[in-house]
């Protein structure tokens, strides 16, 4: 499953915070998650594209970042798959 995670920093990130977040990402990747993280300008500070086996694993991953970032998560469906669902 693919998830789009929009985030806002709870406070100005420090080197310690970014190092801790990097370690969390590595640990989650070791358990099968895939992540692309971008820092952004505008309403949200970060956007993460996350692949996880299911909603529970995605929730667990998001909760790991709760000390650093407030998140809003959306399920994403690839365009081709969505089109197939329309036709079926």
C-alpha positions as CSV (number, residue, x, y, z in Angstrom):
1,X,0.0,0.0,0.0
2,X,1.1,3.5,-0.7
3,X,0.6,6.4,1.7
4,X,1.2,10.2,1.4
5,X,2.1,11.7,4.7
6,X,2.0,15.5,5.1
7,X,3.9,16.8,8.1
8,X,4.4,19.9,10.2
9,X,7.3,20.2,12.5
10,X,6.3,20.5,16.2
11,X,9.3,22.7,16.8
12,X,12.4,23.8,14.9
13,X,14.3,20.6,14.0
14,X,17.7,20.2,15.6
15,X,20.6,18.0,14.4
16,X,19.7,15.6,17.2
17,X,16.1,15.4,15.9
18,X,17.1,14.8,12.3
19,X,19.6,12.1,13.4
20,X,16.9,10.4,15.5
21,X,14.4,10.6,12.5
22,X,17.0,9.1,10.2
23,X,17.5,6.2,12.6
24,X,13.8,5.6,12.8
25,X,13.6,5.5,9.0
26,X,16.4,3.0,8.8
27,X,14.7,0.8,11.4
28,X,11.4,0.9,9.6
29,X,13.1,0.1,6.3
30,X,14.7,-2.9,7.9
31,X,11.1,-4.1,8.6
32,X,10.1,-3.7,5.0
33,X,8.9,-0.1,4.7
34,X,10.0,2.1,1.9
35,X,10.2,5.9,2.3
36,X,10.9,9.0,0.2
37,X,11.0,12.1,2.4
38,X,11.0,15.7,1.1
39,X,11.2,18.9,3.1
40,X,8.9,21.5,1.5
41,X,8.0,25.1,1.6
42,X,4.4,26.2,2.3
43,X,1.6,24.8,4.5
44,X,3.5,21.6,5.2
45,X,7.1,21.2,6.2
46,X,7.5,17.6,4.9
47,X,6.0,15.2,2.5
48,X,6.7,11.5,2.8
49,X,5.8,8.8,0.2
50,X,5.6,5.7,2.3
51,X,5.0,2.1,1.2
52,X,3.9,-0.3,3.9
53,X,2.2,-3.7,3.8
54,X,-1.0,-2.5,5.4
55,X,-2.6,0.4,7.4
56,X,-1.4,-0.9,10.7
57,X,2.2,-0.8,9.7
58,X,1.7,2.7,8.2
59,X,0.1,3.9,11.5
60,X,3.0,2.4,13.5
61,X,5.5,4.2,11.3
62,X,3.6,7.5,11.6
63,X,3.3,7.3,15.4
64,X,7.1,6.8,15.6
65,X,7.5,10.4,14.4
66,X,4.8,11.9,16.7
67,X,7.4,13.6,18.9
68,X,8.8,15.5,15.9
69,X,6.0,16.0,13.4
70,X,2.2,16.4,13.3
71,X,1.0,14.3,10.4
72,X,-1.9,14.0,8.0
73,X,-1.9,10.7,6.1
74,X,-3.7,9.7,2.9
75,X,-3.9,6.4,1.2
76,X,-2.8,6.6,-2.4
77,X,-3.9,4.4,-5.3
78,X,-1.9,4.2,-8.5
79,X,-3.8,5.8,-11.4
80,X,-3.8,2.6,-13.4
81,X,-5.3,0.6,-10.5
82,X,-7.9,3.2,-9.9
83,X,-8.9,3.1,-13.6
84,X,-9.3,-0.7,-13.5
85,X,-11.6,-0.3,-10.5
86,X,-13.8,2.1,-12.5
87,X,-14.1,-0.4,-15.3
88,X,-14.8,-3.5,-13.1
